[in-house]
Amino acid sequence: MLMPNKNPAPRNAMSIDVEDYFQVSAFAPYIKREDWNGLECRVERNIERILALLADKQVKATFFTLGWIAERYPQVVKAIVAGGHELASHGYGHERASDLSPAAFLEDIASAKKLLEDLGGVPVVGYRAPSFSIGKGNLWAFDVLRDAGYRYSSSVYPIAHDHYGMPDSPRFAYPVREGLLEIPVTTLRMGSRNLPSSGGGYFRLLPYALSRWMIRRVNEVDGESAVFYFHPWEIDPGQPRVTAADAKSRFRHYVNIARTEARIARLLGDFRWGRMDEIFLGREAHPASAPALTSA
């Protein structure tokens, strides 16, 4: 039987996947990639709200940012860095790692890294695959990430899911290659199953008290930092509706979306939070103590 850890609760990692509503993988069958430029983009206003919320709660976070977003809205990148948050990579065009060849994956993550570093003037050492799309079928992606200069990935979700997941992988941070750490989003072990307890649609669907209990249990029983994530579109009930999507995708995307911002604010006050690089890599990863990168 596990005994509670008596040490002070660790800081948890707050992370935001910077993408817009029309880039969600579940909507890919209904929204063509070539149509993205013509759609209403709402990421700027939503990031402004998130940054204000974090500032109000005095929390620093990690922003896994799409190169596609950064290229069109460089002020979003600059605002993230100016707020003292970690700028990290979500790839360039929100293509699932499992759908790409090693060469195409390298092009995606290398171009996003360079773009973000040029705009933000800080090192980009972290990466999260769209839809947690690193699994047993493409473990080569870790070699590519290491060779591209990343120091950590947060791309494996150790649960069983119809779109992603590797349920038998470690639940907490572990080295996957020399110089590369995998930092999974957090799950709670109950019996023989890992239960999602780290954000996304589950956070919107489940009662807040249950989500809080699961994170607290990870802190107090496992003695580990939790990794939580959400998206800017999850605090935006006014976003255009994708009515062509199937009922399951619509439910997952829109369930309790009007309540998410208030729940995030409550969560920020109920736990200690920080940036992923500081929590898992140490202070040396902070841009304030690392040389700024400039455009060539």
Secondary structure, DSSP 4 states (H G I P E B T S, - for coil): -PPPP-SPPPPEEEEEEE--GGG-GGGTTTS-GGGGGGSPP-HHHHHHHHHHHHHHHT---EEEE-HHHHHH-HHHHHHHHHTTPEEEE--SS---GGGS-HHHHHHHHHHHHHHHHHHH-S---EE--GGG--SGGGTHHHHHHHHTT--EE-----S--SS---TTS-SS-EEEETTEEE-PPPEEEETTEEEE-SBHHHHHHS-HHHHHHHHHHIIIII----EEEE-GGGG-TTSPP-TTS-HHHHHHHHTTGGGHHHHHHHHHHHS-EE-HHHHHT-GGGSGGGSPPP---
